[in-house]
């Protein structure tokens, strides 16, 4: 995936504002790579929690199957970041999610991620098919 992701205009995109904190900075004086992974998860959960109803969230859980992150430029102390996320069409219980992490001041691409999640039935803990009810919450239309 080593290219910068373009944020789509034809589907629901969720954005999260992030302020780089002092504890995010490593010995090279930029944001540590592990922090980007935390941001990927934060924007994913933020998206689900902001758009999914309490009832929908109570019946369903998501677990990560895979994270793939490309780093394009460093985030620095004091930067304001925008993490944008959107989903692809599901394949059974699997759902790919894309994340673009950019610096607010100049829209510079800092990182791109493609993650794969699996939908679980909250009661049984077993995988279940991602339905149109869920994809429509995220802005995907059939």
ZISUL-V731922 format. One record per backbone hydrogen bond with DSSP energy under -0.5 kcal/mol. CO is the residue of the C=O (numbers start at 1). NH is the residue of the N-H. If there is no record, write none. Layout:
co={CO	CO}
nh={NH	NH}
This chain:
co={1	14	16	18	18	20	21	22	24	26	30	32	32	33	34	35	36	37	38	39	40	41	42	43	44	45	46	47	48	53	54	55	56	56	59	61	63	66	68	70	70	75	76	79	80	81	82	82	83	84	85	86	91	92	93	94	95	96	97	98	99	100	100	101	101	102	103	108	110	110	111	112	113	114	115	116	116	117	118	119	120	121	126	129	131	131	132	133	134	135	136	139}
nh={3	85	83	20	81	78	24	25	32	29	26	35	36	37	38	39	40	41	42	43	44	45	46	47	48	49	50	51	52	57	58	59	59	60	122	120	118	116	114	72	112	31	79	20	104	18	84	102	16	100	14	98	94	130	119	91	117	88	115	86	113	84	102	110	111	82	107	103	72	73	101	70	99	68	97	65	66	95	63	128	61	125	121	131	134	135	136	137	138	140	139	141}
